[in-house]
Structures are given as structure tokens and as C-alpha cells.
Amino acid sequence: MGKLAIVFSGQGAQYPGMGKSLYENSESAKKLYDYAESFRNGTMELSFNGTAEELCQTKNTQPCLYLVDLCAALALKENGIVPDGVAGFSLGEIAALAYADAYSYEKGFEIVCERAKFMQKASEEHDTAMAAVLKADSRTVEEICERIRKNGEEIYPVNYNSPVQTVVAGSKNAVSQFKENAKEVSARVIDLAVSAAFHSPYMDGAAAEFKKYLKNTELKTPGLDVYANYTAKPYEGSLFDTISMQMNNPVRWCDTVKNMISDGYTDFIEAGAGKTLCGLIKKISSEVKTYSVEDFESLKLTVEAVKADA
């Protein structure tokens, strides 16, 4: 085994009941969930028993996903699985930085609650949507977006997920136009379960508010490499700038994973809801190994598999 990475899942992967078995079986998870409940009343009920519709609201999605992301990684640590470096997809980057001790786990929850409020507010100011584009390279997606913008609508490539998957965000009308244009290149377009045009200029106001909020927060140099969405490289210099610019700029996931592989990472554990990142990583490189932890059962399987490969 080369280097081991933990990657933290992002918004869109949420589902009712996530995190419950980790809360019931991990001391670290229980401690963090209990703190979250004391800080934001109703968070556990929402995570464990909320409806899919409730969990799709940004103000709810982000705090709940942060918890399952980080608790999955902490449960791994309880079982002796510690990574050489971390990365997070969008929201997951907040959990990655907490895991790397840029701030406490509890402070990370407070940060993500504020981030969610700013992004929820921005989402309510515009009628926007996001969609994943499959079976088309990123340049083709960029060209279609450019063509639509020339016609007066706003749409942007915002998540560079893999060589053949890019996510777009924009006005609902622009996303509809994109779907029509995509037929010409035989691309498949899938609507995402999110409530706003994240990582686009529609988030400029939210990013500015978030950066202002962070100025009153102590951010420490991470204790291990955290690969940033904005640069696709480990954090260096000002955390304030990089963490806030992530909100209104594209997630360079494909470049991030390629850079991690170049830096010697051969094994990736996805921590959090779903297995989306595992699928994307495999599309980027079939040479690496992927594992996932989203509940107690997958935790046991992953711990056993990783220790067997060590």
C-alpha cells in the first residue's frame, strides 16, 4: 500500500437515517452528535428521521452531512485507520479541515451551520438548479455553457468530477437549454438534489459573507495535507481566502485526485453518505483502491479490508 487518503463526501449524497448507526456504535460519533444537538437543536432528529425533502434544504443538508462525514472518519481513527492526507468534495472540505485540526470538530460544526445559512440565503435569491453531465468531456460542456451565456442566460461548469462527468449550475431556464443542447453531443444530463447553483457566481454574496465570518475564527495550519477544491493542491498560505473562494469557484475534483495519485496516494476511503466519490475516483484511475464508510456495517468491512492490505 502507498499513501492512504480519506475523502469526505459532499452535498447531494444525503439520505434519511444517515449517521444513526455510527452514533449508536462510536464514542467519537456520539460525542460530536451530542454537541451538535446542543448547538443546533433538532439536528439528530433531522439526520436520523428527517424526510428527503427536509434534507435537501441547504440549511439542513450541510450540518447533517458534516456530521456523518466527520463521524465516519473518527470511527475509522478509533479502529486504528489514520490517513496520510485528506480531501473533501465541496462541503466535505469543511470536514476535511476539521479532521486535520485546522479547527476543532465542534467549531467545524458551527462553521458549517453559518456556511449553510449564507448559501441558503443566496439560493433563495435566484431560481437556479444544478445538473450532472455524463458522457461528455469538460471542454464540450464549457462550450455549451459559453453558447448559452452568449444568449443572455447564466450557466457555468462548476464541478469537474471526472474526465467524462462535469456538473453545471445556473438559472433553471439555462439548465433546461443545456439539456436540449446536450442531446446534440449524446450527453446524458441528470438533475441534482440540491437547492442552489453552488460554486458559481450566484454564490458571490455568500462567499463574501462567509469570509467576513471567518475573520473572527481562529484557523490553524492543518496537521496533515488537505487538498483544496479551489487549487487541487494541499492548502498553503491563507486558509481564509482558499476556504471562502471554494464557495463561488469550481470544484476541481478530477485534478485533485490526479494530483493526489501523483503524490503517491494509492488507497482512498470515502467517509460520509453514499459512494459517489468512490465512483468518480475509479473513473479517474482504475489503478487505485477505493473503500467507503457511511455506517457501522461499512466501517467494519473497510477496517478489515484496509488492515488486510496494509
Protein Blocks (a to p, Z undefined) as FASTA:
>chain_A
ZZdddddddehiacehihklmmmmpmklmmmmmmmmmmmghklmmmmmpcfklmmpmklm
mmmmmmmmmmmmmmmmmnopacfbdcdehjlmmmmmmmnopacfklmmmmmmmmmmmmmm
mmmmpccdddddehiafklmmmmmmmmmmnopacddfbdfbfkbccddddfklmmmmmmm
mmmnopacdddddfbdehiaklmmmmmmmmmmmmmpccdddfbdcddfklopacehjfkl
mmmmmmmgccdfklmmmmmmmnopabdcdedehjklmmmmmmmpmkbccdddfbfklmmm
mmmmmmmmZZ
